[in-house]
Amino acid sequence: MGKMIRGIDMGKEEAGGNQEFRIQNSISFLVYCEQAFSCTAMATIYLDLWAQVSTLHSPTTISPVLFCPPSSSRSKTVDLRNGSTVTEFILVGFEQSSPSTRALIFALFLALYSLAMAMNGLIIFITWTDPRLNSPMYFFLGHLSFLDVCFITTTMPQMLIHLVVKNHIVSFVSCSTQMYLVFCMGVAECILLAFMAYDRYVAICHPLSYAQIMSGQVCVKLVSTAWFFGLINGIFLEYMSFRNPFCRDNHIENFFCEAPIVITLSCGDPQFSLRVIFADAIVVLLSPMVLIVISYAHILASILGRTSSSGRGKTFSTCASHLTVVIFLYTLAIFSYMNPHSTHGPEKDKPFSLLYTIITPMCNPIIYSFRNKEMKGAMVRALGRTSLAKTESV
């Protein structure tokens, strides 16, 4: 920059006070150096040059708009005079759909959301009120349903609103809050599923010590641990997602603010943040998975060692629900957050986003209620009490 200024000053001295010659000399020098300086420096000099041109009586016209040369780190033209940055995002997941398609998707999503809320709400109610379900397994199941309610509520209401309105803009704060809640609930659910596998291991492999090992205080501590790691890990992932400013395109090719897509819109190098989130996903997903695999390996060994076929069938039915939920959730999470960034794309990310934000919270209560006789009995009793209460009130 100092060399450029000295070059312009030398042009001034050689021109002998001729203002038009100074401007012509400056323009020639700027054309020569335009590729060697940042857009900020070039903008300052162009605007100063415009001020000099405006003082002339000649009809010389120079546009004050600065066009930054394209580079790998700049995806669009940026007006550096006002220093604008992204303050809102636009979700374009449904922009390609016709009105009739949006109406159909709205009806489907509303039905799925209502079903998930009703089923999870019923499980929360019966696990906290039915005395026959006063065991650690149903204590964990109630908290799992509560996490599913929180998880689906962070994304589904916004999706439903954007299906019926034309304004798909979300503020920067709303987007960051949504991402934090998705991180928090997702991590807490993964850890809680690992603790549920450990509970099944203790119940099957150490039945005589089950009540002592899985006491009420231990269960509360385990659930608190899942929530704590979810909250802390969510803060860390939120920082990694928004550590760089946003001044590029603000269009998000998805139905909600998802981390891999939002990070690619930042001004700095997104690769570091994506690698950190990839490493965090490995730790968060694989660590609980190791505990789950070890627990079910011991459970399988214990089942195969039993001689009674009826005992084997009962044990398998008890664990099948939890194992189904684990496989379903972890498969979707691995495909969403542990794939290389080069394999991501709008057409690939959208189906997985829909599956783990809508289908998983809806399937969890269905899987547990259909494969567990005690849960089905408790639901029948709860619905029967509700019907009886309505009849008596009439």
Secondary structure, 3 states (H helix, E strand, C coil): CHHHHHHHHHHHHHHCCCHHHHHHHHHHHHHHHHHHCCHHHHHHHHHHHHHHHHCCCCCCCCCCCCCCCCECCECCCCCCCCCCCCCEEEECCCCCCCHHHHHHHHHHHHHHHHHHHHHHHHHHHHHHHCHHHCCHHHHHHHHHHHHHHHHHHCCHHHHHHHHHCCCCEEEHHHHHHHHHHHHHHHHHHHHHHHHHHHHHHHHHHCHHHHHHHCCHHHHHHHHHHHHHHHHHHHHHHHHHHCCCCCCCCCEECCCCCCHHHHHCCCCCCHHHHHHHHHHHHHHHHHHHHHHHHHHHHHHHHHHHCCCCHHHHHHHHHHHHHHHHHHHHHHHHHHHHHCCCHHHCCHHHHHHHHHHHHHHHHHHHHHHHHHCCHHHHHHHHHHHHHHHHHHHHHC
